[in-house]
Amino acid sequence: MSVHFQREIEGLKRQLLSLCALVEGQVDAAVRAVARCDAETASAVEKGDAEVDRREVELEEECLKILALHQPVAIDLRLVVTVLKINNDLERIGDLAVNVAHKAAALASGPPIEIPLDLPSMWEKSRAMLRDSLDAFVNRDAALAENVCARDDEVDGMKREIRKQVERMMQSQPDQLHPLLRILAVARNLERIADHATNIAEDVIYLIDGRIVRHGAAP
């Protein structure tokens, strides 16, 4: 790997981590907006999506430039392709943050509703998966990537528990049907964020070991 190519790869990593921090902030704000029924914060998340999209495009263009100029092969090619795929997952997580913000705005526009469900805890677990998947990429840590994949079931279980809680609340509070459906949609979006973190971890395993572990294959 040439010094110039190495420098450009390090630049890709920095851009990727910066995008990840931005996306994390978006989801943080969106979940906070749901918990507080805060329309102003929800609106800020929606407006912030343009910056996520801009950075995603810039990173993709940088990857394509590297592919064209350096024509990497083997592990170097897998590295650039992995960055492209992670970049796409981060952009999708940004879209999910906007979905959560839309639900927060809808909740804020209606009558006050108590939100006893532990959605912030579900997001914390998803965020930890996201951070660890990026750490696994930067540090070439296949074991950490495998650990991220193993944690996906835990978030799935939390979503199932929230669904059960929502169903019980619907029975006892039928007048709150629409707000409760919005809460359930938020939980689904958080579960999908964990799925994207798992996708990133699976790509890291392929980058490091050349093993494809998608579609339920054991890492």
N, C-alpha and C positions, 0 to 999 in steps of 0.2 A: 504494500500500500504506500503510495507516494506521500510526501509531506503535504503537498497541496491537497490531495484527496483526503488525507486524514484531517486537515484543517476544515475542509468543507463538511465532513461527516460530523465533526464536533459542533460545527455551526448548526447542523440539522438537529442534533440532540438538544442544543440550547433552545432553538425555536420550538421544539416539541414540548419541552418542559414548561416553557413560557405559556404555550397554548393550554397545556394541562392545568396550570395554575389559574388561568382565566376561566376555563370551563368549570373548575371546582368552585370558584367564586360565584359563578352564575347559578350553579345548583344550590350552593349554600343560601344565596339570597332568595331563590325561589321557594325552598323549603321553609325558610324563615317567614316569607310572605304568606304561605299557607297557614303556618302555626299562629300567626298574628292577624290573619285576614287583612293583610296590608296591601292595598291596591297600588300605592306609590312605589313600593319595592318591586311588586310584580311588573309594573310598567317599565322600571329601570332594567329588569332582566330582559324583557322583550326588546328594548332598544339596544341592549348590549350584544344581542345576537349578531348584529351586522359586523362587529369587530371580530367575533369568533369566526364568522364566514370569511372575512378578509384574510385573517392569519392562516386559515386552513388552505386557502387558494395560494397564498405566498409560499407556504411550505411545500405544497404539491408542485408548484412551478420550480422550486429549488431542487426537489428530487428529480424531476424530469430533466433539468439542466445537467445535473450530475450524471444521470444515465446517458445523456447524449454526448457529453464531453469526455467522460472517462471510460464509458462502456465497461463497467465492472463485471466481473464473473465470479462464480462460486459464492463464497461467504460474503464477499463485498456486495454482490448483486442482491443476495438475500437480505443484507442489512438495509439497503436503500428501499427495497420493496416492503420490508417490515415497517419502515418509517412511513411509507405511503399508506399502509393499511392502518397503522395506529392513528395517523392523522385523520383518516376517515372516521374511525371510531370516536375520536374526540369531538369531531364536528357533530356526529350524531348525538353524543351526550349533550352537547350544547343545545341541539334541537329539543331534546327531552326536558332540559331545564326550562325552555320556553313553554313547553306543554304544561309543566307544573305551574309556571307563572300564570298561564291562562286560567287554570283552575283556581289559583289564589285570587285572581281578579274577580272571577265569578262568585267566589265565596264572599269576598268583600262587598259585593254589590247587593247581597241578600241580607236577610235578618241575621243577627249574631248567632253563631253556633259554637258550642263547646267541642273542641277537638281533643278527645282523651287518648287518641291512638298515638303510639310512639313512632311516628314517622321520622322525626329527627334521628333516632337511634338506627333506623333502617338505612338512612342516608349515611350515617357515620360508618357503618359497616361497608356500604358500597364504596364510599370515598377511600377507606383504608385499602380495599381491593384495588381501586384505581391507582392509588399512589404506589402500592407495592408492585403492581404490574409494570409501571414505568421505572421503578427502581430496578426491577429484574432486567429490564431492557438495558438500562444504562450500565449496570454492573455485570451483565451477562450471567445472571444468577438463575439457572434453570430450576433449582429447588424452590426458590421463592415464587417463581411463576407457577410451579405445580401447586404450591400452597394456596395461591390465589384461586386457581381452578377448583380446589377442594372446598373453598369457602362459599362458592356460589349456591350450594344447597342450603346453607344457613339463611341467606337472604331470601331464597325461595320460600323457606319455611316461615319466615317473618311475614311475607306477603300473604301466605295462606292464613296465618293467624289474624292478620288485619282484616282479611275478607270475612272470616267468621265473626269478628267483632262487629263489622259493619252490618252484616246480615242480621245479627241480634238487635242492633240498634234500629235497623229499619222496621223490625217487628214491633218494637216498643215505641218508636217515634216515626210513624208513617208520614207525618207532616214534614219530616226532614229528608225525604227520599232523595231529592235532587242534590242537596249539599253532600249527603253521604255517598252518593254515586261519584261525586267529584273527588272526595277523599280516596275512594277506592281507585280511581284513575291515577291519582298521585302515587299510590303504592305500586301500581303496575309500572309507572314510569321509572320509579326508583329500582324496581326489579330489573328493568331493561338496562339501566345504567350498570348494574352489577354484571349483566350479561355481556355488555361491551367491555368491561374490565376483564372479564374472562376471555373474550376474544383476543384482547391484547396479550394476555398471559400465554394463550395458546400459540400466538404468532412468535412470541419470544422463545418458547420451547423449540419451535421449528427453526428459528434463527440459530439457536445455540447447538441443538442436537440433530437437526434435520428430521425430527419426528413430527408427523401430523397427528394431532390429538383431538381434532374437531369431531363433531357428531357423536359424542359419547364415548369415544375411544379413551381408555385409561392412559393418563400421562406416564 
